[in-house]
Amino acid sequence: MFGLISLMSLLTLQEIFNVDREFSPSPGKPVILIGGAGLDLIGRLESDLHPGTSNPAKIRTSFGGVARNIAENLSRLGQQAILVTAVGEDYNGERLINQADEAGIDTSYILKTDQHPTGSYLGVVNPAGVLQFALDDINATRMLTPKYIRSLWQVFKEASLVVVDANLPEKTLQTIFSQAQKAQIPVCADPTSTSLAQRLLPFLSQLHMVSPNSGEAGILCGQVFENNQAEDALEAAKCLVGQGVDIVLITLAEFGVVYATSETSGYIPAVRTNIVDPTGAGDALNATVIYSLLNSIPLDDAVRLGVTAASLTLRHRGTVVTNLSLELLYDQLVI
């Protein structure tokens, strides 16, 4: 899914960010993660899928959600992370908050609601570890209203940057971008899915980083890309940079990763690895690159670390590698 790095620039992430906007890395300040959180139920088939009957599989559960996953990865890397999400007033909601606390995430701003259950995600992957289909119920995020986001003004003022996923309603996203602009902190975004990616369209010119897959990139660029071709993805990345995004990472599943900024672009070819569970690999990549942003790690090293984190997650039976650390990433570094 992810592979060896072959980058053509030794620019630091700070230098890249200074191309269009002033950005001062502040690793001592927390990152705000706003978006989905819930329970993941993942089934890995032991053979081909046969509809209309029970299929033998290995099934596991863990807590997930894009914003939550990035928050946990950041926390395990040693970065303060504040999770802003909503859960139901139910057993899974309590368990999710307790697990986040144990992982070192600041859960002070997680809303509890009796109007929706705690979010859930059902994924089915084939014996090779490739996702076949998925279902999600993340309606609790509707409780993250513009009014609630405005009540977090002091949290924004004291943060280093904001990360959002596209589970959020458009009016809520608008309030987040407005508040981040007033607080003079950058916003990074994950489009989350092809059905949700269009919610980010009004905000592309305000994004510092976006990390779609090829399908989501097509939605954001208004084009259709087939077979995860690197050439098409590179054009999409340049398209997004042309619309004002500072850093674009496009993941191409087993074909690798394409990246672009206004100064440079490149393709990272894939290296085959044994995929145990694909869930959360992209979130690990994003979290590690964001961590690198805050610590002024050179771009090539930052992406190598991100790819390493993704590769470790692919080989892990769960959403987040629980012993993730900078030391582990350097020890396992993809060269």
N, C-alpha and C positions, 0 to 999 in steps of 0.2 A: 504493500500500500504506500509506504513511504520509503525513501532510499537514500543513497549516498549524495553528498552535497557537491556540487560543482558550480560555485558562485564566482562571479567575475568582479567582485567589489569587496574592498575591505572597509567600506564606509561604516561608521558606527551608527547605531539606530538614532542617536541624538542628532547626528548630522543629517540623516534622512528627514527626521521630523522638522528640522529647521528650514527645510526647503520651502515649505508653504506656511508653517505656523511655528511660533516660538514654543518650545517644549523643554522644560527642565526636569530631567529624571529625578524623582523623589522617592527612593526605596523605603524611606522611613515613614512615609504616609500610606494610609490604606488604599486599597483598590475597592471600588464599589461594583458589585456584580448584581445586575437587575434582570430578572427573568424567571424561567421555569425551574421547578424542582419537583421531584416525585419519586415513585417507586418504579424501578426497571424490572421487568420480567422478560428474560431472554431464553429462548429455546434453540439449541443447536441440534439440527436433525442428524440422525445417525445414518440415514440413507436418503434416497430421493423422496420428495414430498408427494404423498398420495392424498388427493382431496376426498372429502366425505368419510374419512375414517381417522382413527387415532394413529399418530406417527411416533415411533420411538425417538426419543431425544434426550439430551442432557439439559435440564432447566435450572437456571439460577436466578436469584433475586439480589438486587442491591439498590442503593439510592442513586438517582440520576437526575437528569435535567441539565441543559447546557450551562446555564448560569451557575447552578450548584456544582457541577463537575469542575468547571474552571476555578471556582472558589476553593474547592478542596485541593486541587492540584497546586494552586498558588500557596495555600496555607502550608501544605506539606513541603514546599520549597522554602518556606520561611518568610513569605510575604503576608503582611496583614491583609485579610480579606473580609469585607462586609457583605453579607448576602441579603439582598432585598428580594423577597419572594412572598408567596402566599400558600398556605397549606390549609387543609380542612381541620376542623375540630374533631379529629379522629385518631385512632391508634397509629396509623402510618405517619400522620403529621407529627405526633409526639416523638415517634422513633426517629424520624428524619431530623428534627431539631436536635435531639440528643446526640445523634451520630455526628452532626455538623459541629456541635460543641466539642465533642471528643476530638475531632479533626483540627480544632483550633480556629474554626470560622466564627466570626462575630455574628451571632444570630439575633441581636437585639431588635432588628427591624423587620423580622419575619412576621407577616400578618397571619392571624388565624381567623378562619371564616366558617360559619355554619351554612353558607349558601352553596358551597361546592366541596366535593371530597378532595383529599390530597391527590395531586396529579399522579398519573401512571402512564407507563410506556410498555407496550408489548412488541417484542421483536422476534422474528424467526430467521435464523441464518442456516445456510446449507452446510454440509459436512466440511467444505473448504473454508468456512468462516465468513462467507459473503452474505450480506443481508438480503433476504428475499422479499419480505414485506414487514411493515410495522404499523402499529396503531397507537394513538396517544390521546389521553384525556388530560389536558392541562388548563382547563377552564378556570381554575382557581386564580390564575394570573390576572383575570379580569378585575380582581379586587385591588390591583395596583393602579389606582386611579391617578389622574393628574393632581388632584387635591393631596393625595398621600405623598406623591413625589415632591410636591412643593413643601410639605412639612419636613422634608429631609434637607433643607437648605444648608443647615450647619454641617451636616455630614458631607455634603458636596464641597463646601468651602475647605474642609480639612483633608480631602482626598487627593490622591495623585492622579487618578484617571478613573473613568467609568467604562464598564463593559456591559453591553446589552445583548440579549438574544431576541429574535423576532417573534417570540411567543407573546410579546406585549402588544396591547392595543395601540393603534396609530396615534391617538391623542396623548397617550401616556408617553410614547416615544418622543413626540413633539415636545412635551414638557421636560423630559430628560435632556434633550439636546439644548433646549433653551437654558435650562438651569446650569448645565455643564459649561455653556458658553459664558454665562455670567460669572461662574466660578473660575473660569480660565483653565479648565482641565480638559484633556482630550477624551474622545469617545471611540471605543473599539466595538465592533459588532460581528456577531455570527448570524447569518441568515437562517439557520436552523433547518429549513426544509424548502423544497421548491414551492410548496403551497403557501409559505409564509414570507419568502424572500422579498416579494413586492412591497411589503410594508416598509422596507428600508429605502425605497426609491426616492422619496422626498428629501432624504437626509444624506445622500452620497457626498455632496460637497462639504459636509461637516464632519466626515469620518476621517479619523487618523489611520485606522486599519480595518479591513474587512476580510473575512476568510471563508468564501463560499466554496462549494464543490462545483464541478463543471455545470451541472444542471441549474444550480442557484445562480451561478455567474451568468448563464444564458438569460435568466429572468431579469437580472439587474442590467444587462446590456441590451436586452431586446433582440437576442439572436439565439439560434439553435446550434448547439455543439454536439457532435456525435462521437461516440467511441472514445471519449476522454483524450482526444488528440492534443498534444502539447502545443502545437502551432496555433490551434484555435483558442486554447486557454490563454496563451500568451497575448493574443489579440484582445481577448476579453479583459485580461488584467490591465493592458494598456488603455483600453476603453474606460475602465473604472478610474484609473489614475487621471485620465483626461477629464473626468467628471469631478475631480477634486479630492479623491481618496489618496492619502499619503502612501500607505503600504497596502498592497494586495497580495494575499496568498490564496492560490486556487489549488485545492487538493484534487488529485486525479485517480483516487483509489490505487489500484496496483500499478498504475503508470507513473506515479510520482507526484511532484509538486511544482507549480509554476509560481513565480513571484514577480512583482514589478513595483517600482517607485518612479518618481519623475526623473531620477538620475540613472537608474540601472534596471535591468531585468534579467531573468534567467530561468533555467529549467533544472529541476532536481530529478534525475532518473530514479526509478524504483529499484529496490533490492528485495528479492523474494524472502519472505519470512513465514514461519509457521503461525497462522492466525488462529488463536484460540477463541477470541471474542472481539469483534470489531467495534463494539460500543465504547465510546469515550475517547478513542484515539485522537480525533480531531480536537477535542477539548484539551487534551494533554498538550498537543502541539501549540494551541493558542495560548494556554496558560504559561508555557515555558517561554514563548516568544515575548509575551507581555512582561514576564519576570525579567527577561533580558533587557527589554526597553527601559525598565526602571533602574537597572544596574549598569547601563552604558556598555553592555557586552557588544563587541563588533558583530555586524550583521551575519557574516558567515558562521561564526561560532553560535550565535543565537539560534539560527535555523537548524544547525547541526544538533544542538541541544534539544530543540523542539522535535525534530525527527526521531531522535533517540527516545524521548519521552513517549512519542506516539508508538514507536516500535515495541517498547516495553509494555505499553497498555494493550497492544494487539496480542501479546503473548500471555496476558494476565486474564484470569477468569473473573472478571469484575470490571466496573466502570472506571475506577481509579486505582493506580498502583499505590498501595497503602504505605510502602516504605520508600516512596519517592523522595529524593533529595538531590541537591546539586552534586554531591559527592558521587551518588549512584549514577547520575547522568554522565559525569566525566569519566567514570570507570567503564561505562558501557558505550561511550561516545562512538557514533557512526563516523567513520573517517572517509 
